C-alpha cells in the first residue's frame, strides 16, 4: 500500500531536520558498480558510502591526527 501524502510529508520533514544531503557526481556506470557492491555487502548504497567515508576519515586521522587551528576544531565528531 502506498504511503499517504501526509506520511510522505512527515518523512520528508524528519529527513530535512535530521540529515544533511550531499550530491555526489561520478562517471557514468560507477553508480551501478557501487550498487552491486553494496548489495553484495548486505547494505544500501547510502550505508556503504557512509561506511566508506567513516573508514577513510578514521584512516586519515591515524596518519596525521587533526590539531586545533587546522580547521579540525570546526569539524563535529560523530
C-alpha positions in Angstrom: 0.0 0.0 0.0 1.5 3.4 -1.0 2.2 5.9 1.7 -0.3 8.7 2.2 0.7 12.3 1.2 0.6 13.2 4.9 3.0 10.3 5.7 5.3 11.4 2.9 5.4 15.0 4.2 6.1 13.8 7.7 9.0 11.6 6.5 10.4 14.5 4.3 10.2 16.8 7.3 12.0 14.3 9.5 14.8 13.8 7.0 15.2 17.6 6.4 15.5 18.2 10.2 17.8 15.2 11.0 20.1 14.6 8.0 22.4 16.6 5.7 22.3 15.8 1.9 25.3 15.6 -0.3 25.1 15.4 -4.1 27.9 13.2 -5.5 28.9 13.2 -9.1 30.7 10.2 -10.7 31.4 8.8 -14.1 28.6 7.0 -15.9 28.3 3.4 -14.8 30.0 3.8 -11.5 26.7 4.1 -9.6 25.7 0.6 -10.9 29.0 -0.8 -9.8 28.6 0.7 -6.3 25.0 -0.6 -6.1 26.2 -4.2 -6.9 29.0 -4.0 -4.4 26.7 -2.5 -1.6 24.1 -5.2 -2.2 26.8 -7.9 -2.0 27.8 -6.5 1.3 24.1 -6.5 2.5 23.8 -2.8 2.7 22.3 0.2 0.9 24.3 2.4 -1.3 23.8 5.2 1.3 25.0 2.9 4.1 28.0 1.8 2.0 29.1 5.3 1.1 28.7 6.5 4.7 30.8 3.5 6.0 33.5 4.1 3.3 33.7 7.8 4.3 33.9 6.9 8.0 36.6 4.3 7.3 38.7 6.7 5.3 38.4 9.6 7.8 39.5 7.2 10.6 42.4 6.0 8.5 43.4 9.6 7.6 43.3 10.7 11.3 45.6 7.8 12.2 48.1 9.1 9.6 48.1 12.6 10.9 45.9 13.5 13.8 43.9 16.7 13.3 45.1 19.5 15.5 43.5 22.7 16.7 43.9 25.6 14.2 44.0 23.4 11.1 40.2 23.5 10.7 39.6 20.4 12.8 38.1 22.5 15.6 35.1 23.3 13.3 34.5 19.7 12.3 32.0 17.9 14.5 32.8 14.4 15.5 30.0 11.8 15.1 
